Each structure stands twice: as structure tokens, then as C-alpha cells.
């Protein structure tokens, strides 16, 4: 069973109507094959040309969040004992793009 926060990160205090939010969780399979959150992984936000824009560490529950301009982005996820994982995501003003990254 995943130990992540049910429902993901709280959006309390965030005016989603005025923001383009990209958020999600990084997980990995444990010895039993169940997904577990990965704390202290790093998620990079790369623009459409591959240029570095921002980077955040995941929380102990594996969560991360970016406030990004509308458009297409690449999330580059890096964690110990795991390969680099790239994920494409589209940010839109007024919505929350939820991303689940399995490493």
C-alpha cells in the first residue's frame, strides 16, 4: 500500500483559476511490487527546448509541485538507484496537471 497522502497535495490557499499548476508524486515498487513514495528524489522542469527552468526535491511523501507558464514541459525525475525518467506534461491556466512518475 502506498504511504502517500490521499488525494495528493493540498491546494488550500492556491488560486488555481489564476495559476498553471503541475504537481504529482514519484513512486517506486517495493520488494512486494507495491508502490511506495520516493522522498528526496529531484524533479526538474525543462522548457520545450530542453532548457532547465526549475528543480524541486520531493517531499517525504514523494510529492512535488511547480507553478509554470502555460505550455508543454518535460519533467526530469532523478533518484538514487534509479534511472532518469522524463515525462511530458501540458500546463494550462486554471487547471492542475497531475503527474504520477514511477521510477
GUZA-633508 format. One record per atom (N, C-alpha, C, CB): x, y, z. Coordinates in steps of 0.02 Angstrom, whole numbers, plus 50000, padded with zeros to 5 digits. Each point is the difference from the previous one (the first is absolute). Last residue first. Glycine has a CB too. Layout:
XYZ;...
//
This chain:
504755026049456;500714999249983;500224992850013;500225012150027;497435003949920;500254993850028;500734999149979;498844994749999;499285026550021;500624997749972;500234993750037;500325011849966;497385004949986;500274994550040;500614997349964;498854997150047;499625027249951;500474995449967;500224994850051;500385009149920;497665012150025;500244995050047;500434994949962;498985001550073;500145025049893;500244994149963;500294995350051;500235006649894;497905013650125;500564996850034;500174993849959;499665004350116;499105020749813;499964992850013;500624997650037;499304998449896;500315024450026;499364998150029;499924992650012;499555009749943;502194997549876;499765004650052;499314997750023;500675009649951;501104972849954;499485004649976;499775004450058;499634991649912;502474989650002;499735004450052;499495004749967;501074999350068;500034975349872;499765006349974;499685003950057;499824995149884;502184984250087;499395002550033;499825006649968;500284994150108;501534982349879;499725006049968;499365002050036;500514996749889;501784989450199;499274999849990;499795006549968;499844992250098;502534991549967;499715006149971;499264998949988;501105003149946;500964985550216;499354999149968;499755006749976;499734990050072;502714996350012;499655006349988;499364998549962;501095006649999;499894974150158;500185003649940;499615006549996;500264989249942;500444998950293;499485000049948;500275003749939;499074999650087;501954998850139;499864993149979;499434999649950;500404996250110;499595026950001;500524994950011;499754993149978;500475006850096;498435013749779;500014997550068;500564994950007;498755001850012;499895017549809;500624996650018;499974997950073;500645006649914;497785004049861;500014997550069;500634995850011;498745000050004;500105019849827;500564995350003;500084997950073;500595005249898;497435006549934;500224998850068;500544994749998;498865003150048;500155015249761;500274993450016;500185000050073;500434998349882;497655016849966;500604999650041;500234992750005;499645010150066;498545008749797;500244993250007;500685000050035;499374996549897;498705023050145;500394997249946;500204992850015;500425011349973;498945012250182;499654995349958;500464997649943;498905005650028;502325001650193;499625003449948;499624994749959;500855009549994;499704984550260;500335000949936;499575004049953;500614989250016;499875000650246;499565004949970;500355002049936;499505004250113;500764972050037;500275005849964;499425004649981;500974993249956;499624984150224;499555004949967;500405005449967;499114997650085;500944975250047;500345006049974;499485004549968;501074993649980;499214981850193;499655005249961;500465005749978;498984997050064;501394982350081;500124999349929;499705005449956;500054988150021;500065009450227;499434996349971;500064999449925;499285004050093;502305008350034;500044993150025;499434995749974;500575004350103;500025015649737;499904999750073;500084992750023;499225010049996;502084999749785;499354997450021;499985000050077;499904992949895;501545025349965;500044993350027;499294997650017;501175002150047;499465015649751;499774999350069;500144992950024;499105008849982;501505010949805;500084993350029;499755000150071;501004997749926;498975017349814;499954999650073;500124992850022;499195009750002;501274998149772;499605005650025;499985000150076;499314999749896;502204989749875;499834999750071;499635006250020;501014992950023;498974997949721;500385004250046;499734999350071;500235008149907;498924981949882;500434995950043;500415004050049;500044991949909;498225015549932;500644999249967;500484995750040;499845011149946;497974994950134;499904996249938;500644998949961;498865004649995;501454998850269;499545003149951;499984996049936;500235011350050;500194979150205;500365002149940;499505003049950;500894991150018;499405001550258;499535002649951;500415002849942;499125002650089;501414977850114;500185006149963;499455001749950;501234997450013;499104987650227;499615000849939;500195006749970;499044992950044;501984987850147;500005006849972;499615000049935;501115002650054;498884982450194;500164999749928;500015007349977;499464988249982;499955005750245;500665002449982;500234998149930;500264999550119;497784985649968;500205006550027;500715001649978;499234998650098;498784984549811;500725001150001;500145007150024;500184991649906;497654989050122;500255006649982;500765000550007;498915004850035;499824972149901;500165003950059;500265006849978;500274989650067;498324986649832;500305006649990;500105003450067;499465001049888;500584971650069;499555005650015;500375006649991;499354992850081;501634984849900;499705002649939;499515005750011;500144988849954;501354999150204;499374996549990;499645002349936;499914998650124;502135011649950;500154992949988;499374995849987;501005001450073;498695024149869;500404996950053;500104992649984;499555008350085;500055013549743;499744993750026;500464997450054;499464997449889;500215029150059;500384994349975;499694993750032;501085006949984;498295021849965;499964993750036;500484994949970;498805002450029;500365025749980;500514995449975;499964993750043;500765009449957;497405011849980;500334995650048;500494995549964;498985000450076;499785025749875;499934992849996;500384996450054;499865001249881;499435024049968;500184996750062;499924992549993;499665010150066;500125016149812;500224993249984;500214996950066;500385003049880;498075019950037;500324995950050;500184993149971;499375006150092;499915020649850;500114993849963;500424995750046;499945005649883;498315016150184;500654996649996;499984994249951;500225003250118;497915011049960;500515004749977;500684996849986;499405008850064;498684979250023;499745003549941;500525004749970;498854999350049;501524988950158;500134996049940;499755003649937;499914989650070;500875018250173;499465002049954;500134996749933;499845011250060;500924981750197;500225000849932;499405001949957;500964991750016;498905002650219;500365006349993;500265001349930;500304998850117;499204976549937;499745005350043;500445006249993;499534991550080;500634985949818;500005006249960;499715005850040;499904993349895;501404981550163;499465004750013;500085006249955;499914995950119;501024979349811;500175006150036;499395004550010;501164999349953;498264975050008;500565004149979;500105006250042;499804995949887;498594984750132;499775005949964;500565004749979;498964999050063;501644985550134;499414998749959;499785006549966;499644990650076;502915004149994;499415003550024;499424998649953;500725008950051;501204972649961;499915007049980;499355002850027;500674997849897;500384979250115;499945004250060;499915007349984;500704991850058;498644983549815;500385006249994;499895004350062;499924999649874;499974973050109;499585005950000;500445006250000;499084993850061;
//
